[in-house]
Amino acid sequence: MENQKKEKVILAYSGGLDTTTIIPWLKEKYNNPEVICACIDVGQGKETEGLEERALESGASKLYIVDVVDEFVEDYVYPALKAGAIYEKKYLLGTSLARPLIAKKLVEIAHKEGAKYICHGATGKGNDQVRFELGIGALDPSIQIIAPWREWDLQSREDCMEYCIIHDIKVPMSHEQSYSRDRNLLHISHEGLELEDPTQKPNYENLLKLTNTLENAPDEPEIIEIDFEKGVPVAVNGQKMSPKEILSFCNEIGGKHGIGIVDLIENRVVGMKSRGIYETPGGTILWKAHDELEHMCLDRETFAFKNQSSVKFAELVYNGMWFTPLREALSAFVDETQKTVTGKVKLQLYKGNMTVMYIDSPYSLYNSEIASFTTGDLYDHHDAEGFIKLFGLPLKVRGLMKMEHENE
């Protein structure tokens, strides 16, 4: 960083121990720059309360709190929902989807403030450093990144607490260990403590924040009906709602019934495996309902190819490659497939399970005259004989060849 003038640094700020420690560290390390904190609210709820006072007391010049919850759901969560994006068969990408939007807002604040630097508190072992830096680099390659966990000598949370105490900064947590969590409107993730040992069962009673354990879930099932238009949820139980309202409602009802708890050992971008517990009650309901509707509305070849593209879409999002031509092209393909994904899906929720009760669409490709065991005008059983002969011809030819060479 240049020393001849006081530079500005935009700090991605959560108010936790790490980002609180970073403020005095930046001032000490980089010739007392102006540190401007930015909290991008993607639905972390009450975690934004009291942040301004904490940031200013820690040495920041100001704090931006930017509410982007609507944009998060409409422009990031819903495209992933339409794509059917699930990373490694389990993870609905709650953290991954929020990072490109946060990066976008950090760049906008940097432009507004005339700052050349953006600082983040992601560790050198995690995925978020990749996601933040790829996003920032795609939007403004001239901005320089400061990543303290790759620079400083601090090795642990205890070191961070001691650093804050030495610099007369109020520590925002006690010496007691806690889980490392990330929260937004789509999910909450948990890492650390007993979760670092895959042989240990999670302490769900202390761990879960959004979701009931199965033991505490109601003993009676509950029905939820979701209306989709072109792949996008538009109403729940017959009531029109905004995207944010729909996800919030599904979080509440899904959490009540123990829906969407995932225990995953995943492959991080940086090459290691890690274990996390994810609570995604509302997202799990929406993903399930959307998938069931697609089974009814998409033809076989489109459905099959879309399943393949879903895997790639999820990998791109997980790897921090949202702002790429390939992700944009996949989204364009997905939007084309969703033109007929309109209809209603009714699910029964009960102790962590979802049972399909009803699917209906004006674009349904299910035809009872063909599917029924009763012969109809659209399907003649005799036609199957010729089809099977042609479809199985390569197998028959290979079988004949093998028989010719059996005695050699």
C-alpha positions in Angstrom: 0.0 0.0 0.0 1.2 3.5 -0.8 2.7 5.4 2.1 2.6 9.0 0.8 -1.2 9.4 1.4 -3.9 8.0 3.5 -5.5 5.2 1.5 -9.0 3.8 2.0 -9.7 0.1 2.6 -13.1 -1.4 2.3 -13.5 -4.2 4.9 -16.1 -6.9 4.5 -17.3 -6.7 8.1 -19.4 -9.1 10.2 -18.6 -7.7 13.6 -17.2 -11.0 14.7 -13.8 -11.6 16.3 -11.9 -11.9 13.0 -13.1 -8.7 11.4 -12.9 -6.8 14.7 -9.2 -7.8 14.9 -8.6 -6.8 11.3 -9.4 -3.1 11.9 -6.5 -2.3 14.3 -4.2 -4.7 12.4 -4.8 -2.8 9.1 -4.0 0.5 10.7 -0.8 -0.9 12.3 0.3 -2.8 9.2 -0.5 -0.4 6.4 0.4 3.1 7.7 -3.0 3.9 9.3 -5.4 3.8 6.4 -9.0 4.8 6.6 -10.9 1.6 7.3 -14.5 1.7 5.9 -16.5 -1.3 7.1 -19.3 -2.8 4.9 -21.8 -5.3 6.2 -23.8 -6.8 3.3 -27.1 -8.0 4.8 -28.2 -11.2 2.9 -30.6 -12.1 5.7 -28.4 -12.7 8.7 -31.1 -11.2 10.9 -30.3 -9.7 14.3 -26.5 -10.2 13.7 -26.4 -6.7 12.2 -27.6 -5.1 15.4 -25.0 -3.0 17.2 -22.4 -3.2 14.4 -21.9 0.5 13.8 -20.9 1.2 17.4 -18.6 -1.8 17.4 -17.0 -0.9 14.1 -16.4 2.7 15.2 -15.0 1.7 18.6 -12.6 -0.6 16.8 -11.2 2.2 14.7 -13.3 2.2 11.5 -14.3 5.6 10.1 -17.8 4.5 9.1 -20.0 1.5 8.5 -22.2 0.7 5.5 -25.1 -1.8 6.2 -26.5 -2.7 2.8 -29.8 -4.7 2.7 -29.7 -6.9 -0.4 -32.0 -9.7 0.8 -34.5 -9.2 -2.1 -31.7 -9.2 -4.6 -30.1 -12.3 -3.0 -33.3 -14.3 -3.3 -34.4 -13.1 -6.7 -31.1 -13.0 -8.6 -29.0 -15.7 -6.9 -31.2 -18.2 -4.9 -33.9 -18.5 -7.6 -31.5 -19.0 -10.5 -29.9 -21.8 -8.5 -33.3 -23.2 -7.7 -34.3 -23.2 -11.4 -31.0 -24.9 -12.3 -31.5 -27.6 -9.6 -28.0 -26.8 -8.4 -26.9 -29.1 -5.5 -23.2 -29.5 -4.7 -22.1 -33.1 -4.2 -25.7 -34.3 -4.0 -26.4 -32.6 -0.6 -25.4 -28.9 -0.3 -27.9 -26.3 -1.6 -25.1 -23.7 -1.8 -26.3 -21.3 0.9 -22.9 -19.6 1.6 -21.7 -20.0 -2.0 -24.6 -18.1 -3.5 -24.3 -15.1 -1.1 -20.6 -14.5 -1.8 -20.8 -13.1 -5.4 -23.4 -10.7 -4.3 -21.4 -9.6 -1.3 -18.4 -9.1 -3.7 -20.5 -7.0 -6.0 -21.6 -4.7 -3.2 -18.1 -4.4 -1.9 -16.9 -3.3 -5.3 -19.7 -0.7 -5.6 -18.8 0.7 -2.2 -15.1 0.8 -3.2 -16.1 2.8 -6.3 -18.2 5.2 -4.3 -15.5 5.8 -1.7 -12.6 5.9 -4.3 -10.9 3.0 -2.5 -8.2 0.9 -4.2 -8.3 -1.9 -1.6 -10.8 -4.5 -0.4 -10.1 -6.6 2.7 -11.8 -9.8 3.7 -11.5 -12.0 6.8 -11.6 -15.4 5.0 -9.0 -17.9 6.1 -6.3 -19.4 3.9 -7.9 -22.8 4.3 -11.4 -21.9 3.2 -13.5 -21.5 0.1 -14.6 -17.9 0.7 -11.2 -16.4 -0.1 -11.6 -17.8 -3.6 -15.2 -16.7 -4.0 -14.6 -13.1 -2.8 -11.4 -12.6 -4.8 -12.8 -14.2 -8.1 -15.9 -12.1 -7.8 -14.0 -8.8 -7.1 -11.5 -9.6 -9.8 -14.3 -10.2 -12.4 -16.0 -6.9 -11.6 -13.0 -4.7 -11.1 -9.5 -6.2 -11.7 -7.8 -3.0 -10.6 -8.9 -3.4 -7.0 -6.2 -4.9 -4.8 -7.0 -7.6 -2.2 -5.8 -7.7 1.4 -6.3 -11.1 3.1 -5.0 -10.8 6.7 -5.2 -14.5 7.4 -2.6 -15.1 4.7 -0.4 -12.3 6.1 -0.4 -12.0 9.8 1.2 -14.2 12.5 -2.0 -14.8 14.4 -2.8 -18.5 14.4 -6.0 -18.9 16.4 -9.0 -17.1 17.9 -7.2 -16.9 21.1 -4.4 -15.0 19.4 -7.0 -12.6 17.9 -8.5 -12.0 21.3 -5.1 -11.2 22.8 -4.4 -8.9 19.9 -7.6 -7.0 20.6 -6.9 -6.7 24.3 -3.4 -5.4 23.7 -4.8 -2.7 21.3 -7.6 -1.8 23.8 -10.4 -3.1 21.5 -13.5 -4.6 23.0 -13.5 -8.3 22.2 -16.9 -9.3 20.7 -16.8 -12.9 22.2 -15.6 -14.8 25.2 -12.8 -17.2 25.5 -15.3 -20.1 25.3 -15.1 -21.9 22.0 -18.1 -21.9 19.7 -19.1 -23.2 16.3 -18.1 -21.2 13.2 -21.3 -20.2 11.6 -22.5 -18.5 8.4 -26.1 -17.3 8.1 -28.3 -15.8 5.5 -32.0 -16.2 4.5 -31.3 -19.4 2.6 -29.4 -21.3 5.3 -27.1 -21.5 8.3 -23.9 -23.5 8.3 -22.0 -24.9 11.3 -18.4 -26.0 11.5 -15.9 -26.7 14.3 -15.8 -28.3 17.7 -17.0 -32.0 17.6 -17.9 -31.6 13.9 -14.2 -31.8 13.1 -14.3 -35.5 14.1 -16.4 -37.4 11.5 -16.8 -40.2 14.1 -18.7 -37.9 16.4 -22.4 -37.4 16.3 -23.4 -33.7 16.1 -24.9 -32.2 19.3 -28.0 -31.1 17.5 -29.7 -29.8 20.6 -27.0 -27.1 21.0 -26.2 -26.8 17.3 -29.5 -26.1 15.4 -30.8 -22.6 15.0 -33.4 -22.8 12.3 -34.7 -26.4 12.5 -36.2 -28.6 15.1 -34.6 -32.0 15.8 -36.8 -34.9 14.7 -37.6 -35.6 18.3 -39.0 -32.1 18.8 -40.8 -31.8 15.5 -44.6 -32.0 15.7 -46.2 -35.4 15.8 -48.8 -34.4 13.2 -47.9 -33.8 9.5 -48.6 -30.5 7.7 -49.4 -29.8 4.1 -47.8 -27.1 2.0 -48.8 -26.1 -1.6 -46.4 -24.1 -3.8 -47.3 -22.4 -7.1 -44.6 -22.0 -9.7 -44.6 -19.8 -12.8 -41.7 -20.6 -15.2 -39.8 -22.3 -12.5 -40.2 -19.5 -10.0 -42.2 -19.9 -6.8 -45.0 -17.3 -6.7 -47.4 -18.4 -4.0 -47.7 -20.6 -1.0 -51.0 -22.2 0.1 -52.8 -20.1 -2.5 -51.4 -16.8 -1.2 -49.2 -14.6 -3.5 -46.0 -13.6 -1.8 -42.7 -11.9 -2.7 -39.6 -14.1 -3.1 -38.3 -13.1 0.3 -41.6 -13.8 1.9 -41.9 -17.2 0.3 -38.4 -18.3 1.4 -39.1 -16.9 4.9 -42.4 -18.8 5.2 -40.9 -22.0 4.0 -38.0 -21.6 6.4 -40.5 -21.3 9.3 -42.7 -24.3 8.3 -39.8 -26.4 7.2 -37.8 -25.7 10.4 -40.8 -26.6 12.5 -40.9 -30.1 10.9 -37.2 -30.8 10.9 -36.8 -30.4 7.2 -33.4 -29.7 5.5 -30.7 -30.8 8.0 -27.6 -32.0 6.1 -24.4 -33.5 7.5 -21.8 -33.3 4.7 -18.2 -34.1 4.3 -17.4 -32.0 1.3 -14.5 -31.3 -1.1 -13.4 -27.7 -0.7 -12.0 -25.6 -3.5 -8.6 -25.5 -1.9 -8.3 -29.3 -2.0 -9.1 -30.5 1.5 -12.2 -32.2 2.9 -14.2 -30.5 5.6 -17.3 -31.4 7.5 -20.3 -29.0 8.0 -23.8 -29.2 9.2 -26.2 -27.2 7.0 -29.8 -26.1 7.9 -31.7 -25.2 4.8 -35.4 -25.8 5.7 -37.1 -23.5 3.2 -34.7 -24.1 0.4 -35.1 -27.9 0.7 -38.9 -27.6 0.4 -38.6 -25.4 -2.7 -35.9 -27.5 -4.4 -38.0 -30.7 -3.8 -41.2 -29.1 -5.1 -39.5 -27.7 -8.2 -37.8 -31.0 -9.0 -41.2 -32.8 -8.8 -42.8 -30.3 -11.2 -39.9 -30.7 -13.7 -40.5 -34.4 -13.7 -43.9 -33.7 -15.0 -43.2 -30.8 -17.4 -39.8 -31.5 -19.1 -39.3 -34.1 -21.9 -36.9 -36.9 -21.3 -33.9 -35.6 -23.2 -34.2 -32.0 -21.8 -34.6 -33.4 -18.3 -31.6 -35.7 -18.7 -29.3 -32.9 -20.1 -30.5 -30.4 -17.5 -29.5 -32.9 -14.7 -26.0 -32.9 -16.2 -25.9 -29.1 -16.4 -27.1 -28.8 -12.8 -24.0 -30.5 -11.5 -21.7 -28.1 -13.5 -23.8 -25.1 -12.3 -23.4 -26.2 -8.7 -19.6 -26.6 -9.2 -19.3 -23.2 -10.7 -21.2 -21.5 -7.8 -19.3 -23.5 -5.2 -16.0 -22.5 -6.8 -16.8 -18.8 -6.8 -17.3 -18.6 -10.6 -20.6 -16.8 -10.7 -19.5 -13.9 -12.9 -18.3 -16.1 -15.7 -19.6 -16.6 -19.3 -20.2 -20.3 -18.6 -22.5 -19.7 -15.6 -24.4 -17.0 -17.6 -24.8 -19.4 -20.5 -26.0 -22.2 -18.3 -28.5 -19.8 -16.7 -29.8 -18.8 -20.2 -30.2 -22.5 -21.0 -32.0 -23.1 -17.7 -34.4 -20.2 -18.3 -35.3 -21.7 -21.7 -36.2 -25.0 -20.0 -38.3 -23.3 -17.4 -40.9 -21.9 -19.9 -43.2 -24.8 -19.2 -42.4 -25.4 -15.5 -45.6 -23.9 -14.3 -48.0 -25.5 -11.9 -48.8 -26.5 -8.3 -47.0 -29.0 -6.0 -48.4 -30.1 -2.7 -46.1 -31.7 -0.1 -46.7 -33.3 3.2 -44.1 -32.4 5.8 -43.5 -34.8 8.7 -40.4 -35.2 11.0 -37.8 -34.5 8.4 -39.6 -36.1 5.4 -41.4 -34.7 2.4 -44.1 -36.7 0.7 -45.6 -35.6 -2.6 -49.4 -35.4 -2.4 -50.3 -33.6 -5.6 -48.7 -32.3 -8.8 -50.6 -30.4 -11.5 -49.5 -28.3 -14.5 -51.2 -26.9 -17.6 -48.0 -28.1 -19.4 -48.0 -31.6 -18.0 -46.5 -34.2 -20.3 -48.1 -37.0 -18.4 -50.9 -38.5 -20.5 -53.1 -41.0 -18.7 -54.3 -42.5 -22.1 -50.7 -43.5 -22.8 -49.6 -44.4 -19.3 -52.7 -46.4 -18.4 -52.6 -50.2 -18.6 -55.8 -49.9 -20.7 -55.0 -49.8 -24.4 -55.9 -46.5 -26.1 -55.7 -44.9 -29.5 -52.3 -43.3 -28.7 -50.4 -46.4 -27.9 -50.7 -49.9 -29.5 -49.0 -52.7 -27.5 -48.0 -54.4 -30.7 -45.8 -51.5 -31.7 -43.4 -52.4 -28.9 -42.3 -55.6 -30.6 -40.7 -53.8 -33.6 -39.2 -51.1 -31.3 -37.5 -53.7 -29.1 -36.0 -55.5 -32.1 -34.5 -52.3 -33.4 -33.5 -50.9 -30.0 -31.8 -54.2 -29.1 -30.2 -54.8 -32.5 -26.7 -53.8 -31.4 -26.9 -56.2 -28.4 -28.1 -59.0 -30.7 -25.3 -58.4 -33.2 -22.7 -58.5 -30.4 -24.2 -61.7 -29.0 -23.9 -63.4 -32.3 -20.3 -62.4 -32.6 -19.5 -63.7 -29.1 -21.2 -67.1 -29.9 -19.1 -67.4 -33.1 -15.9 -67.1 -31.0 -16.8 -69.2 -28.0 -15.0 -72.3 -29.2 -11.9 -70.6 -30.4 
